[in-house]
Amino acid sequence: MYENPDRLTIEYEGKVIFDTGGLVSWAGSEDVKFGPGSSTTIKVIINAPNEGTEWDLTVNCPHLCPCGG
């Protein structure tokens, strides 16, 4: 997230595994570990209630999925 605040939530198998807890600006990076599980997908939700928001997002799984965290 840049200057304009946003909220980021990540879900895996219907459970929240990361949440910024509210709108944040100038956020850094997070190494989110999760699992085990059978799903090979995660759900990323970005709540951007303000106009002109900007952010960068990179998601990767360094292991063969399903990610065992």
VOMARDO-977784 format. One record per residue: x, y, z of N, C-alpha, C in turn; residue number from 1. Coordinates in steps of 0.02 Angstrom, whole numbers, m for minus. Atoms other than C-alpha are relative to their C-alpha. Layout:
<recs>
     n_u     n_v     n_w    ca_u    ca_v    ca_w     c_u     c_v     c_w  pos
       X       Y       Z       X       Y       Z       X       Y       Z  NUM
...
</recs>
This chain:
<recs>
     n_u     n_v     n_w    ca_u    ca_v    ca_w     c_u     c_v     c_w  pos
      42     m58       0       0       0       0      45      62       0    1
     m37     m63       2      59     174     m37     m34      50      48    2
      25     m52     m45       0     339      38     m74      m8      19    3
      72       7     m11    m187     308      19     m13     m68      34    4
       5      63     m38    m234     175     151     m49     m50     m29    5
      41      56      20    m307       5     109       5     m54      54    6
      m2      58     m46    m344    m156     203      11     m63     m42    7
     m15      62      35    m274    m324     149     m18     m59      45    8
      17      61     m36    m347    m491     203      15     m59     m46    9
     m14      61      39    m289    m664     146     m35     m58      34   10
      36      58     m26    m395    m820     166      27     m64     m32   11
     m18      66      25    m350   m1004     147     m50     m49      29   12
      51      49     m18    m484   m1138     150     m52      31      46   13
      53     m34     m37    m609   m1011     217      21      31      66   14
     m24     m29     m62    m500    m955     362      47      58     m15   15
     m45     m57       8    m414    m786     378      69     m20      27   16
     m69      16     m20    m226    m815     382      43      62       6   17
     m34     m64      m9    m175    m632     372     m51      56      m8   18
      45     m58       3    m263    m467     402      39      61      26   19
     m34     m60     m24    m191    m292     416     m38      30      60   20
      38     m22     m58    m329    m262     545     m33      67     m10   21
      30     m65      15    m385    m101     463      37      31     m58   22
     m31     m35      55    m334      27     336      71      20      19   23
     m70     m16     m13    m145      49     324      31      34     m61   24
     m39     m33      52     m25     158     225      73     m21       7   25
     m72      13       0     155     127     177      17     m66      33   26
     m12      66     m29     143     m56     227      59     m33     m35   27
     m57      36      27     294    m167     201     m20     m66     m29   28
      14      67      26     298    m351     161     m13     m48      58   29
      15      51     m50     237    m504     254      15     m69     m29   30
     m10      70      18     290    m685     247     m53     m40      37   31
      57      32     m31     127    m776     280       6     m76      m9   32
      m5      73       2     143    m960     323     m67     m29      20   33
      64      31     m14      m7   m1075     324       2     m73     m20   34
       6      71      18     m61   m1254     306       8     m42      63   35
      11      35      63     m65   m1395     299     m73       5     m21   36
      67       0      28    m217   m1406     188       0     m33     m67   37
       5      34      64    m280   m1480      28     m10      48     m59   38
      13     m48      53    m321   m1322     m70      66      26     m30   39
     m58     m30      34    m199   m1251    m198     m12      73     m16   40
      15     m71      13    m276   m1077    m195      m7      38      66   41
      14     m45     m54    m284    m929     m79     m45      55     m27   42
      42     m56      20    m404    m782     m82      29      64      30   43
     m28     m64     m22    m332    m606     m73     m55      53      m8   44
      52     m51       0    m454    m467     m28      33      67      17   45
     m25     m67     m13    m404    m285     m43     m59      47       5   46
      53     m48     m12    m525    m161      33      31      69     m11   47
     m26     m65      18    m488       5     m51     m58      50      m4   48
      60     m42      m1    m627     123       4      11      71     m27   49
     m14     m68      22    m541     283     m53      21       2     m73   50
     m18     m10      70    m522     346    m230      75      13      m7   51
     m70     m14      14    m347     348    m303      50     m45      37   52
     m45      46     m37    m277     201    m206      51     m32     m47   53
     m52      35      37    m116     117    m262      33     m51      45   54
     m35      52     m38     m31     m43    m208      32     m48     m49   55
     m32      55      37      82    m183    m269     m10     m63      40   56
      12      64     m33      49    m365    m231      36     m55     m37   57
     m33      59      28     157    m518    m261     m17     m59      43   58
      17      61     m36      99    m691    m213      40     m57     m31   59
     m33      60      26     206    m846    m229       2     m54      52   60
      m5      57     m45     222   m1016    m155      65     m36     m16   61
     m65      29      14     400   m1078    m140       1     m76       0   62
       5      73      m3     341   m1258    m117     m52     m23     m51   63
      53      27      42     238   m1370    m227     m65       2      39   64
      63      m6     m35      58   m1335    m183     m33     m69       4   65
      22     m48     m49     m38   m1371     m79      56      21      47   66
     m54     m30     m41      73   m1256      21      m5     m27      71   67
      m2      27     m67     124   m1334     184      30      50      49   68
     m22     m54     m42     187   m1168     250      66     m10      31   69
</recs>
